[in-house]
């Protein structure tokens, strides 16, 4: 004899598994929508902005550091004449977007600054003395030593060193290489956002004219 009460059937395991998969897909789609739209997606795509700084100030700061290094190198026996114009450039550098997505893109609102100059025709002994003098001057001003190498063998290789200013993030690298006997000095500032309204806030590469003793 049947009563009015019926037992409820339990869902079959397969039915429960399918329901769980569907729920996961729905939640995943919702999560994807959140990540690909709105402020979260904007942050992932645009990334974090660089701190703001005047690129003209950075360019002058690098030239001032180059002048001090140049004076130390002259004390080590370098010629007083300025570097060859072909080895003397002061220009902006590319800044990558600081984002989790597509970091190969360029942040056109920011620039770094780089001053490169060089002297040729130096032998190994003169180069080592020049690097020693420059290193002493940089460390005396509070710069921290980074890499250093001395690998002159078989008429190739060279010597070099790198220093960083812990206050500004500026870097100076000195590298002497064979067979040309070229001593290259590379001073570079980190990427910074160009303030809005600045004449150089164009999103385009920037160049400056190096001043004495590197130019007019």
N, C-alpha and C positions, 0 to 999 in steps of 0.2 A: 504494500500500500504506500503510495507516494504522499509525502507531506508537502506543505507549501514552501518549505525551505529547501533551496538548492545550493549545493556546494559550488563555490566559484573556482573555476579552473585556473591553475597556475600558468603563467605564460611560458610557452616553450622556450628552452634555452636559446634556440636559434633566433626566435623572435626578439628576445631580450638583447641579444648581441647586435642584431640589425638596428634596433632602436638606439643602442649606445653609439654605434658608428654614425648614425644620422645626427644624433645630438652633438657629437664631436665635430662633424662637418659644419653644422650650423654655428657652433661656437667659434670654430676656426675661421669661418667666413666673416663673422662679426669682428674677430680680432684683427683680421687682415684689413677690414674696412677702416678700423681705428688707426692702424699703422700707415695706411696709404692715403688717408685724408685727414685734414685738420692740422692742429698745431704739432702733433707728434711727428707726422710725416714731414711737415715743414722743417722741423729741427733736424730730422734725419737727413734731409736732402740739402738744406742750406748749411748746416753745421754751425759750429761756434764761431762768432766773429773774432778777429784778432784785436788786441788792444789798439787804441787809436794813438797815433803819433805823427808829427810833422816830418815828412820825408826830407825836406830841406835841412832840418836840424840834424837828422841822421847822417846826411851826406857831409855836412860840415864836421860833425863829430868824427866820422871815419877819416876825413882828410887830416884832421888834427892828429889823430892817432898815427896816420901814415907819416906825417911830418916828424913825429917823435921817433918812429922806427927808422926813418930815413936819416935822422941825425945820428942815431946809434950806429947805423951801418956806415955812415961817413967816418965816424970815429974809428971804425974797424978797417978803414982803408978804401972804401968805395969812392969812385970819382964824384966830384961836386956837381957835375953836369946832371940835368934832370933826365929821367928815363926816356927812352925812345917813345914817341907818340903812339906807335903801334902797340906798345906794351903798357899803355897808360889809359885806362878807361874807368869812368865813374858813371854807373847806370843802375837802373832798378832791376830787380830780379823777380821771377815768377813766384807767386804764393799759392799753394794748393788749397782747395776748399777743405776745411777741417770738419768733414762730415763722415758718417758711417756708411753712406752710399756714394759710390762713384767719386773716390777721393782724387782721381786724376784730373778732375776739373780745376780750372783756375779761378781763384777769388780775385776778380778784377777791381774790387774796392780796396785791396791791400797791395803793398809793395815792400820788398826788402831793398836794401841799398848795398852795392858792392863796388869797391875800389881795388883795381888790379894794376900793378906796375911791376917792372922788372929791370934787372941789369944783366947784361951778358958778358961773356969772356972771363969768368972767374974760375980759378982753380979750387981744388978741394980744401986746401989749407985756408984760403981767404974766405971761402963760404962758411966753414966751421967757425971761424972767428967772428964773422958777421952774425951768424945765428946765435952765438954765445952772447954777444953784446946786446942784440935785440931782445933776447930772452931775459937778460938781467934787467933791462929797462921795463919790460912788461910786468915782470914779477914785482918789481919795486913799486909799481903803480897799482898793485893788488890783483893783477890778472893771474888766472890759474892755468897751469901747464896741462895740456892734453897729451896727444900722441907725440912721439918723437922717434925718429929712425935714422940710422946711419948705415947705408948699404951701397958702398962704392966698390964695385968689383968688375974687372974686365973692361974698364972704360965705359961702363954703363951704371945705372942706378943713381944714387945721390943721397942727400941728407935733408931732413926737414923737421919741423916742429909746429905745434898748434897751441894757441893760447886763447882763453875766453875771459871776458869781463863778467864777473858774476852779477854786477849791478844792471848792466844794459843788455847782456846776452850777445854783445858784439864778439866777433871771432877774428883773430889774425892768424894766418897760416904762412909760413915761410918754407919754400921748397927750392933747393938747388939740385939741378939734374944734369946728367951727362947724356949724350956727348957734347951738347951745346955749351955747357957751363953756365946755364941761365939761372939766376936767382930770382924767383918770382915771389912777390908779396901780395897776399890776398886778404883784404880787410872787408868784412861783411857784417851787416846788421840784420837782426831777425825781421820777419814779416810783421808789418803793422798796418792797420786800417788808416787810409788817408782821410782826415777829417772832412766832413761835408762842407762844400764851399771853397775848399782849397784849390788854387789854380791847377794843381797836379791831380785832382780827383777826376780824371777823365777815363780811367780804365785802360789807358794805353801805356806802353813802355815809356820810361822817362830817362833822360840823360842830362848830366851836368857837365860843365867845363871844369876840369881839375885846375886848381889854383897853385901858386908857387909853393914849393919848388917843382911841382909837377906840371905846371902850365903857366899861362900868362898871369 
